[in-house]
C-alpha cells in the first residue's frame, strides 16, 4: 500500500505516523506484532494519505481505495464474485468480494507483466524501479518506528 500511496500522492511523504493493536488474534500481540494498523502519510504540500489494515476480514479479501480532491473523488471498490445485485423488501444484496487476491488482480498482474516485457524489449527504463521499492521500504521502516515510539517520524 505504501508504494501505491507514493504513486497516488505524486510526491514523497515527509511524515509518517502509525498506530496498531492486536485485536483479532491475541497470539499476534504476544509475538510483538499487530493485526490492526493505521498509517497516516503527510507530504510537504499538505496532502494526507490514510492507510488502514487488518489481517482479517471475515467477508473476504478487502482492498478499497478512495482519492478525494478539490475536483471530485476517485474510488476503486472490491472485485466481487459477480455483478448481480438483488433488491427486495429487505434491502440490497450483492455478491461477496472475491476471496483471494490472485483472482482479483489477475488482469492487473498480466498488464504489469506485459508492460515490463515491452519496456525491456524496447530498451526503456521502466517504472516502478528499484528506487520506488527502496522508498516504499523506507516508509515501512518509518511506520514501524512510529508504531514503536508512538510519535510521527519525519523523513
ChimeraX attribute file (.defattr): number of C-alpha atoms within 10 A of each C-alpha:
attribute: neighborCount
match mode: 1-to-1
recipient: residues
	/A:1	13
	/A:2	20
	/A:3	16
	/A:4	10
	/A:5	19
	/A:6	19
	/A:7	13
	/A:8	11
	/A:9	16
	/A:10	10
	/A:11	14
	/A:12	18
	/A:13	23
	/A:14	15
	/A:15	19
	/A:16	25
	/A:17	22
	/A:18	25
	/A:19	20
	/A:20	19
	/A:21	18
	/A:22	19
	/A:23	15
	/A:24	15
	/A:25	14
	/A:26	13
	/A:27	13
	/A:28	14
	/A:29	14
	/A:30	10
	/A:31	9
	/A:32	9
	/A:33	13
	/A:34	22
	/A:35	18
	/A:36	17
	/A:37	17
	/A:38	16
	/A:39	21
	/A:40	17
	/A:41	25
	/A:42	19
	/A:43	18
	/A:44	11
	/A:45	10
	/A:46	10
	/A:47	14
	/A:48	15
	/A:49	20
	/A:50	13
	/A:51	14
	/A:52	14
	/A:53	16
	/A:54	16
	/A:55	14
	/A:56	13
	/A:57	11
	/A:58	8
	/A:59	10
	/A:60	15
	/A:61	18
	/A:62	18
	/A:63	15
	/A:64	10
	/A:65	12
	/A:66	12
	/A:67	12
	/A:68	11
	/A:69	9
	/A:70	5
	/A:71	6
	/A:72	7
	/A:73	9
	/A:74	10
	/A:75	10
	/A:76	10
	/A:77	11
	/A:78	16
	/A:79	20
	/A:80	15
	/A:81	14
	/A:82	11
	/A:83	9
	/A:84	10
	/A:85	9
	/A:86	10
	/A:87	10
	/A:88	7
	/A:89	5
	/A:90	7
	/A:91	7
	/A:92	9
	/A:93	11
	/A:94	13
	/A:95	13
	/A:96	15
	/A:97	18
	/A:98	18
	/A:99	17
	/A:100	11
	/A:101	13
	/A:102	11
	/A:103	11
	/A:104	18
	/A:105	12
	/A:106	11
	/A:107	11
	/A:108	11
	/A:109	12
	/A:110	11
	/A:111	12
	/A:112	12
	/A:113	12
	/A:114	12
	/A:115	14
	/A:116	17
	/A:117	13
	/A:118	13
	/A:119	14
	/A:120	12
	/A:121	9
	/A:122	9
	/A:123	9
	/A:124	10
	/A:125	10
	/A:126	13
	/A:127	11
	/A:128	11
	/A:129	9
	/A:130	10
	/A:131	10
	/A:132	16
	/A:133	12
	/A:134	12
	/A:135	16
	/A:136	18
	/A:137	14
	/A:138	14
	/A:139	22
	/A:140	18
	/A:141	14
	/A:142	20
	/A:143	26
	/A:144	19
	/A:145	17
	/A:146	20
	/A:147	22
	/A:148	12
	/A:149	13
	/A:150	14
	/A:151	14
	/A:152	19
	/A:153	20
	/A:154	12
	/A:155	12
